[in-house]
């Protein structure tokens, strides 16, 4: 069952990433006999490179209790809190929203993790996103800095029509959540780890199996894969199976996918969400200006910035 699941994961991911990267006129991806997915990725500052996601052989897995997931997730969360101030990456995202599985989205992201001192915010959570694909959202930009713009995010529409339109939206508003499973306040690697910790704590006694597989790879980088499987459909759990790739060098999760139970016993599980973080570069020294509407590299502008430009 688990070998079949791994093959299905690879096949689904192969088909999806082909659709994204073929639009960029890069080499077509293929699935090899060893469940290695080869596709093309685009870096922010160089020509397209080869990207490989290798799902390891499940026969080499070690079994762990769910409590171990809490320990492991806390370790990576604390590492991020202590060592990762900010990062840039390319996010390949696919989500099922309101029962519909969306297209893969290819996003250039800059994130500054929030930090407090003596109960006061010294670094606000900051996110800047530039959408590269698909064409329906190409050119979209999102800027969010916690505590600024009255809690709103600034959004440049992008896409095929009215791409230049910029608006302000509440992160959890109906429009903002129309095509997203989570608000932008939950974006990024550190928030992903935090959600894993909360889930594992809330369901530590659930009937789940946890497997840790060595020899996984993402973009030729060594990883460990953690597979959490719900063994009882009657449990009120939000998924059937979760797969997490942790980069051995970054010490951070770089791939996450969650599945719902299949509609029929002989069918493949339903993909709920998938996030892949490519070309992760940490501690770039981002400042407030890197997340400011006044930055010329950011095409979303606040009301005050537009007013200032009009006076010039």
C-alpha positions in Angstrom: 0.0 0.0 0.0 2.7 2.5 1.0 4.8 1.6 -2.1 1.7 2.2 -4.3 1.2 5.5 -2.4 4.7 6.6 -3.1 4.4 5.8 -6.8 1.1 7.7 -6.9 2.7 10.7 -5.2 5.5 10.7 -7.7 3.1 10.4 -10.7 0.8 13.1 -9.6 3.7 15.5 -8.8 5.4 14.7 -12.1 2.2 15.6 -14.1 1.6 18.7 -12.1 5.1 20.2 -12.3 5.3 19.4 -16.0 2.3 21.6 -16.5 4.0 24.5 -14.7 7.5 24.2 -16.1 6.6 23.4 -19.7 4.9 26.9 -19.8 8.4 28.3 -19.1 9.7 26.4 -22.1 12.0 24.2 -20.0 12.8 20.5 -20.5 9.9 18.1 -20.0 9.9 16.1 -16.8 9.9 12.3 -16.5 9.4 9.6 -13.8 12.2 7.0 -13.6 11.9 3.5 -12.3 13.3 4.4 -8.9 10.5 6.9 -8.4 12.8 9.9 -9.1 10.9 12.9 -10.5 13.0 15.0 -12.8 11.7 18.4 -13.8 13.0 21.9 -14.6 13.0 24.8 -12.2 13.9 28.4 -12.6 16.1 30.3 -10.2 15.6 34.0 -9.4 19.0 34.9 -10.8 20.2 32.3 -13.2 19.2 30.1 -16.1 16.8 27.1 -15.6 18.4 24.2 -13.6 17.5 20.6 -13.1 15.3 19.7 -10.1 14.8 16.2 -8.8 12.4 14.9 -6.1 13.3 11.4 -5.2 10.9 9.4 -3.0 12.9 6.8 -1.1 12.3 3.0 -0.9 9.7 2.5 1.8 11.3 -0.9 2.8 14.1 1.1 4.5 11.7 3.0 6.7 11.9 3.1 10.5 8.6 3.3 12.5 8.2 6.0 15.2 5.3 7.0 17.5 3.5 10.3 16.8 5.1 11.8 19.9 8.4 11.7 18.1 6.9 14.0 15.4 6.3 16.6 18.2 10.0 16.3 19.3 11.3 16.5 15.8 9.0 19.4 14.7 9.9 21.3 17.9 13.6 20.8 17.2 13.2 22.3 13.7 10.9 25.1 14.9 13.3 26.1 17.6 16.2 25.9 15.1 14.3 28.3 12.8 13.4 30.7 15.6 17.1 30.9 16.7 18.9 30.8 13.4 16.7 31.8 10.5 15.9 35.5 10.4 14.7 35.6 6.8 14.8 33.7 3.5 14.0 33.8 -0.2 12.8 30.8 -2.2 10.7 29.7 -5.1 7.4 28.1 -3.9 5.6 25.6 -6.0 2.1 25.4 -4.5 -1.0 23.4 -5.2 -4.1 23.5 -3.1 -7.6 22.1 -3.0 -10.0 24.9 -2.1 -13.8 24.4 -1.7 -13.4 20.9 -3.1 -11.6 22.0 -6.3 -7.9 21.2 -6.9 -6.2 24.3 -8.3 -3.3 24.5 -10.7 0.3 24.6 -9.6 1.4 28.1 -8.8 5.0 29.2 -9.2 5.9 32.0 -6.7 9.0 33.9 -5.9 8.9 34.6 -2.2 10.7 36.8 0.3 9.9 36.2 4.0 11.1 37.8 7.2 10.3 35.8 10.3 8.7 37.7 13.2 10.6 38.2 16.4 9.8 39.7 19.8 11.8 41.0 22.7 10.4 41.4 26.2 6.9 40.9 24.7 7.3 43.6 22.1 7.5 43.0 18.4 11.0 44.0 17.1 10.7 42.4 13.7 7.2 42.1 12.2 6.2 39.1 10.0 6.9 40.3 6.5 6.0 38.6 3.1 6.5 39.7 -0.5 5.3 37.3 -3.2 5.7 37.6 -7.0 3.7 35.1 -9.0 5.4 33.7 -12.2 2.9 31.0 -13.3 0.2 30.1 -14.3 -0.8 32.9 -16.8 -4.0 33.5 -14.8 -1.9 35.0 -12.0 1.4 35.8 -13.7 2.5 39.2 -12.5 0.5 39.2 -9.3 2.3 40.6 -6.3 1.3 40.4 -2.6 2.9 42.5 0.2 2.1 42.0 3.8 3.8 43.4 6.9 2.1 42.6 10.2 1.0 45.7 11.9 1.1 48.0 8.9 -1.6 49.2 6.5 -4.2 48.6 9.3 -3.5 44.9 9.0 -4.3 44.7 5.3 -2.2 43.1 2.6 -1.5 45.0 -0.6 -2.3 43.0 -3.8 -1.5 43.8 -7.4 -3.9 41.7 -9.5 -1.7 40.4 -12.3 -3.1 37.8 -14.7 -4.6 38.3 -18.1 -7.0 41.2 -17.3 -6.6 44.3 -15.2 -3.1 43.2 -14.1 -2.2 46.7 -12.9 -5.1 47.0 -10.4 -3.8 47.2 -6.8 -6.1 46.8 -3.8 -6.0 46.3 -0.1 -7.5 43.2 1.5 -7.9 41.8 4.9 -5.9 38.5 5.0 -8.9 36.4 6.0 -11.5 38.2 3.9 -13.7 36.2 1.5 -11.9 37.6 -1.5 -8.4 36.9 -0.1 -9.4 33.4 0.8 -11.2 32.6 -2.4 -8.3 30.6 -3.9 -6.3 29.9 -0.7 -6.4 27.3 2.1 -4.6 29.6 4.5 -4.4 33.4 4.9 -1.0 35.1 4.2 -0.5 35.3 8.0 0.1 31.5 7.8 2.5 31.7 4.9 6.0 30.1 4.9 8.2 27.4 6.4 8.2 28.5 10.0 4.4 28.6 10.1 4.3 25.2 8.4 6.4 23.8 11.2 4.2 25.4 13.9 1.1 23.9 12.4 2.7 20.5 12.5 3.6 20.9 16.1 0.0 21.9 17.0 -1.4 19.0 15.0 0.8 16.4 16.6 0.1 17.7 20.1 -3.7 17.7 19.5 -3.6 14.1 18.1 -0.7 12.5 20.0 -2.9 9.6 21.0 -4.5 9.1 17.6 -4.2 5.8 15.7 -1.5 6.9 13.3 1.7 5.3 12.0 4.8 7.4 11.5 7.6 6.3 9.2 11.0 8.0 8.7 12.7 7.3 5.4 16.3 8.1 4.6 17.8 8.7 1.2 15.1 11.2 0.0 16.3 14.0 -2.2 15.0 17.4 -3.4 17.0 19.2 -6.1 19.8 16.7 -5.5 19.9 17.8 -1.8 19.8 15.0 0.8 16.6 14.9 2.8 14.6 12.7 5.2 11.0 11.9 4.4 8.5 11.6 7.2 5.2 9.9 6.4 2.3 10.1 8.8 -0.7 7.8 8.0 -4.1 7.9 9.6 -5.0 4.2 10.3 -8.6 4.8 11.2 -11.1 6.6 9.0 -13.5 7.1 11.8 -11.0 9.4 13.6 -11.8 13.1 13.2 -8.4 13.9 11.6 -8.0 16.4 8.7 -6.0 14.0 6.4 -5.4 10.5 5.4 -1.6 10.8 4.8 1.0 13.5 5.1 4.5 13.5 3.6 7.3 15.9 4.7 10.8 16.2 3.3 13.3 17.8 5.6 16.5 19.1 4.1 19.5 17.7 6.0 21.7 20.8 5.4 19.1 23.5 5.9 17.5 21.6 8.8 14.1 22.8 7.6 11.1 21.2 5.8 11.3 21.9 2.0 8.4 19.8 0.8 5.0 19.0 2.3 1.9 17.3 0.9 -1.3 16.1 2.5 -3.9 13.7 1.2 -7.5 13.0 2.0 -9.0 9.5 2.0 -9.8 8.2 -1.5 -13.5 8.4 -2.5 -13.4 4.7 -3.3 -11.2 2.0 -1.8 -9.5 1.3 -5.2 -8.9 4.9 -6.0 -5.9 7.2 -5.3 -6.0 9.4 -2.3 -7.2 13.0 -2.9 -4.5 15.7 -2.8 -5.4 18.4 -0.3 -2.3 20.6 -0.5 1.3 20.5 -1.6 4.1 23.0 -1.1 7.7 22.7 -2.4 10.4 25.2 -1.4 13.2 25.5 -4.0 16.4 27.4 -4.0 16.0 28.4 -0.3 18.5 31.1 0.7 18.5 32.0 4.3 19.6 35.1 6.3 19.8 37.6 3.4 19.8 40.6 5.8 16.4 41.9 4.7 15.4 45.3 6.2 12.1 47.2 6.4 12.8 48.7 3.0 12.8 45.2 1.4 9.1 45.0 2.4 8.2 48.6 1.8 5.8 49.9 -1.0 8.4 52.6 -1.6 10.9 50.0 -2.8 11.1 50.3 -6.6 11.4 46.5 -6.9 7.9 46.1 -5.4 5.0 46.9 -7.7 2.3 47.1 -5.1 1.9 50.6 -3.6 0.1 51.8 -0.5 -2.2 54.8 -0.5 0.5 57.0 1.1 3.1 55.9 -1.4 0.8 56.7 -4.3 0.0 60.1 -2.8 3.7 60.8 -2.4 4.4 59.8 -6.0 1.6 62.1 -7.2 3.1 65.1 -5.5 6.5 64.5 -7.0 
